[in-house]
Amino acid sequence: MSRTVEATAHTSAPVIAAYRYCEAVTGQQARNFAYGIRLLPAEKRQAMSALYAFSRRVDDIGDGTLEPAAKHRRLEDTRALLARVRNGQVGEDDTDPVAVALADAARRFPLPLDGLDELIDGVLMDVRGRHYETWDDLKDYCRCVAGAIGRLSLGVFGTVPGARNAERASEYADTLGLALQLTNILRDVREDAGNGRTYLPAEDLAKFGCSAGFHGPVPPAGADFTGLVRFEVKRARALFADGFQLLPMLDRRSGACVAAMAGIYHRLLSRIAADPAAVLRGRVSLPGHEKAFVAVRGLSGLDARAIGRRQTVRRRG
């Protein structure tokens, strides 16, 4: 993605530098995310980079090697920093570039910053080693770590004037976040097991004979791993179908951004469905040319128009 932050009449040099830092973090750490936000105009791209850089910091604390008590302290320190941003206490001369950029983004856009508190709550669930008995339990976690980011992103995107069902835009953004997170969970099932984490609901694991977990390149003996993965894929696809109703509510470039990011994960989900055991052999990913195709398709507006047509047909039916 572009590392250039365009200056405006109201953007100071320290803020420009802070955004450059956040864009560098985004480009290095979030290839799929970067494919989407590169389609946005400068101010929106900057704000999304600030949101990502803060979220990355929270995730890195949760995934790091510190003891749980130290992680808890670091996460609460990050929550205190967020409170300073929320209260307008971060100046342009602050030494933390992520805080400077996030504070500027919050002044430009109606960001529901409580969503970042939810993200911290979700990572604290990881630190405490929480397991999830049912889909409803896992859904609460996904809403914290991904649905909240969807709602924050909507604060940057906004909706077009007169968009039908715009009052449900936040709900659709939240649902799309759940779809992306469940796809992540399926992709990373073996990596998470190696780190002592199990996210898939215990009742689903039991149903398909997978309660022993996933610690090798082949499914547990006697397990219906393919059945488990395809069961969760079906759930994720239903979430995508619901969440994609957000697209016609967005302007062209914001819709392109969402279509690109979600489209990459939707295609990734199809790859997982076609070869469920692949997630036990290594990380499933899309090649660069396929990601580029998804981005071009999003920019063309094909997905948003197709969804709009389906909604029209359903209303008439």
Disulfide bonds with the S-S distance in Angstrom:
none
